[in-house]
Amino acid sequence: MKDIKELGEPVFSRGLENIYFTQTELSYIDGKAGKLYYVGIPIEELAEKSSFEEVAFLLLHRRLPTKKELEEFDRKLKENRRVRVEKIASFANYPRDAHPMAALRTAISEIGLFDPTAEDLSPESLYEKSVSLIAKFPTVVAALRRLREGKLPIEPRDDLSHAANFFYMMNGYEPSPEQERALDVALILHADHGMNASTFTALVIAATDSDIYSAIVGAIGALKGPRHGGANERVLKMIRDIESPEQVPEWFKQKLEKKERIMGMGHRVYKAYDPRARILKRYAAEMVKAHGMSREYEILVAIEKEAEKYLAPKGIYPNVDFYSGVVYSDLGFPIEFFTPIFAVARVAGWTAHILEYKEKDDRLIRPRAQYTGELDKPYVPVDER
Ligand SMILES: CC(C)(COP(=O)(O)OP(=O)(O)OC[C@H]1O[C@@H](n2cnc3c(N)ncnc32)[C@H](O)[C@@H]1OP(=O)(O)O)[C@@H](O)C(=O)NCCC(=O)NCCS
């Protein structure tokens, strides 16, 4: 074991900013250039040519599948989509006014509770559970939505793609090819993103040799926060009171004066335009042209214009959450389900990072906090205080 002196003085970094604690081949963010890669492939290429199923394989295996491997992986995902009826019945007891992310956290915990292989940490079992989680997330999220609305959950269908089946279970009808593609792209764009807060949380838990369900449940909790995944639902809530794009300059000025943050803007790593936001903006524009949500879209464009003047010089640009809400609303998904939809995609990244970390590093993650209190204070008995 290393002597504490051999480790040297700890480095201080508030919020662990700018610290590498592990190495990864999964995703790379070039924050200055506004570029994102999954396993070396630019996100723009994947958004244009790939599918969520293929991206999930790419992340779990750190390489693209052959045609046969992709077919097998797709079949495996389909086989794992079903969630037992007793579990769904148990989800029906959750309070309807609880946040869907809290419900998702509980539902995934319950699924883990009943998995007899939960404590098996062998690479094979971790892989099987990863595929099962990726396959089940859409079923769980869709069931939670239907139950919340007093409707019966819909069984998954094996003849539909991951995105189309998710849409179908959420809405009760099949998507058009355009809707299926828009959702597939949104899932691809959200699948992974370096060492973000929820992925880090998952690794901290997995590195203690706890089970993968605990790691994913922790990640859901981290994603729920408005500084992370919760920002997407805040964007549409933020603009609820703005009636037209003309009101935006004054609204924006007031926001800045009050030192309030513009939701969906800014990023810890990107100091340039988030490439995912650029792609989603294009989809949002196409979708509003086809059917509605134009007020929201035009207001967001007007906010982006103001932000170019006041925030871009500080490196603050739209992030992935800025336009995703317009796309999700257009797909018929309610605002409070935006973050669970993010989780449906990100579970691929969480599980892939867990597999990679357990395979390559597998070291307990244990940073330190600099102690700033006094030492050797006397203990004062309670009646003398
Ligand atoms: C994502 C986020 C937490 C990253 O923040 P960070 O790296 O910790 O940056 P800081 O909080 O140190 O902010 C740096 C400066 O930019 C400003 N800033 C950052 N994001 C801002 C925003 N969305 N609107 C207005 N100002 C913002 C801060 O006020 C600060 O200004 P100052 O130096 O004059 O005090 C932050 O940008 C934010 O809160 N964004 C809104 C929520 C959001 O969209 N989250 C989703 C991320 S994908």
Ligand as a Chemical Component Dictionary entry (heavy atoms), coordinates in Angstrom:
data_LIG
# 
_chem_comp.id                   LIG 
_chem_comp.type                 NON-POLYMER 
_chem_comp.pdbx_formal_charge   0 
_chem_comp.three_letter_code    LIG 
# 
loop_
_chem_comp_atom.comp_id 
_chem_comp_atom.atom_id 
_chem_comp_atom.alt_atom_id 
_chem_comp_atom.type_symbol 
_chem_comp_atom.charge 
_chem_comp_atom.model_Cartn_x 
_chem_comp_atom.model_Cartn_y 
_chem_comp_atom.model_Cartn_z 
_chem_comp_atom.pdbx_ordinal 
LIG C1  C1  C 0 -24.941 23.554 -16.880 1  
LIG C2  C2  C 0 -24.397 24.509 -15.839 2  
LIG C3  C3  C 0 -24.770 23.999 -14.448 3  
LIG C4  C4  C 0 -22.876 24.543 -15.982 4  
LIG O1  O1  O 0 -22.420 25.498 -15.151 5  
LIG P1  P1  P 0 -20.929 25.696 -14.648 6  
LIG O2  O2  O 0 -19.939 25.065 -15.530 7  
LIG O3  O3  O 0 -20.909 25.295 -13.222 8  
LIG O4  O4  O 0 -20.778 27.250 -14.851 9  
LIG P2  P2  P 0 -20.905 28.313 -13.727 10 
LIG O5  O5  O 0 -22.087 28.025 -12.867 11 
LIG O6  O6  O 0 -19.564 28.411 -13.076 12 
LIG O7  O7  O 0 -21.189 29.623 -14.590 13 
LIG C5  C5  C 0 -20.186 30.411 -15.202 14 
LIG C6  C6  C 0 -20.795 31.750 -15.553 15 
LIG O8  O8  O 0 -21.759 31.578 -16.594 16 
LIG C7  C7  C 0 -23.050 32.009 -16.155 17 
LIG N1  N1  N 0 -24.026 31.048 -16.644 18 
LIG C8  C8  C 0 -23.862 29.715 -16.761 19 
LIG N2  N2  N 0 -24.970 29.169 -17.280 20 
LIG C9  C9  C 0 -25.841 30.148 -17.471 21 
LIG C10 C10 C 0 -27.160 30.195 -17.960 22 
LIG N3  N3  N 0 -27.795 29.083 -18.339 23 
LIG N4  N4  N 0 -27.779 31.385 -18.041 24 
LIG C11 C11 C 0 -27.153 32.507 -17.658 25 
LIG N5  N5  N 0 -25.895 32.534 -17.176 26 
LIG C12 C12 C 0 -25.254 31.373 -17.082 27 
LIG C13 C13 C 0 -22.973 32.002 -14.652 28 
LIG O9  O9  O 0 -23.920 32.889 -14.090 29 
LIG C14 C14 C 0 -21.555 32.412 -14.416 30 
LIG O10 O10 O 0 -21.466 33.813 -14.606 31 
LIG P3  P3  P 0 -20.477 34.708 -13.692 32 
LIG O11 O11 O 0 -19.102 34.167 -13.955 33 
LIG O12 O12 O 0 -20.699 36.091 -14.201 34 
LIG O13 O13 O 0 -20.932 34.476 -12.283 35 
LIG C15 C15 C 0 -24.966 25.932 -16.044 36 
LIG O14 O14 O 0 -24.586 26.418 -17.311 37 
LIG C16 C16 C 0 -26.481 25.989 -15.878 38 
LIG O15 O15 O 0 -26.973 26.093 -14.762 39 
LIG N6  N6  N 0 -27.248 25.927 -17.011 40 
LIG C17 C17 C 0 -28.675 25.914 -16.969 41 
LIG C18 C18 C 0 -29.187 24.525 -16.676 42 
LIG C19 C19 C 0 -28.992 23.577 -17.817 43 
LIG O16 O16 O 0 -29.346 23.867 -18.953 44 
LIG N7  N7  N 0 -28.459 22.390 -17.530 45 
LIG C20 C20 C 0 -28.293 21.325 -18.511 46 
LIG C21 C21 C 0 -26.876 21.053 -18.822 47 
LIG S1  S1  S 0 -26.730 19.908 -20.158 48 
# 
loop_
_chem_comp_bond.comp_id 
_chem_comp_bond.atom_id_1 
_chem_comp_bond.atom_id_2 
_chem_comp_bond.value_order 
_chem_comp_bond.pdbx_ordinal 
LIG C1  C2  SING 1  
LIG C2  C3  SING 2  
LIG C2  C4  SING 3  
LIG C2  C15 SING 4  
LIG C4  O1  SING 5  
LIG O1  P1  SING 6  
LIG P1  O2  DOUB 7  
LIG P1  O3  SING 8  
LIG P1  O4  SING 9  
LIG O4  P2  SING 10 
LIG P2  O5  DOUB 11 
LIG P2  O6  SING 12 
LIG P2  O7  SING 13 
LIG O7  C5  SING 14 
LIG C5  C6  SING 15 
LIG C6  O8  SING 16 
LIG C6  C14 SING 17 
LIG O8  C7  SING 18 
LIG C7  N1  SING 19 
LIG C7  C13 SING 20 
LIG N1  C8  SING 21 
LIG N1  C12 SING 22 
LIG C8  N2  DOUB 23 
LIG N2  C9  SING 24 
LIG C9  C10 SING 25 
LIG C9  C12 DOUB 26 
LIG C10 N3  SING 27 
LIG C10 N4  DOUB 28 
LIG N4  C11 SING 29 
LIG C11 N5  DOUB 30 
LIG N5  C12 SING 31 
LIG C13 O9  SING 32 
LIG C13 C14 SING 33 
LIG C14 O10 SING 34 
LIG O10 P3  SING 35 
LIG P3  O11 DOUB 36 
LIG P3  O12 SING 37 
LIG P3  O13 SING 38 
LIG C15 O14 SING 39 
LIG C15 C16 SING 40 
LIG C16 O15 DOUB 41 
LIG C16 N6  SING 42 
LIG N6  C17 SING 43 
LIG C17 C18 SING 44 
LIG C18 C19 SING 45 
LIG C19 O16 DOUB 46 
LIG C19 N7  SING 47 
LIG N7  C20 SING 48 
LIG C20 C21 SING 49 
LIG C21 S1  SING 50 
# 
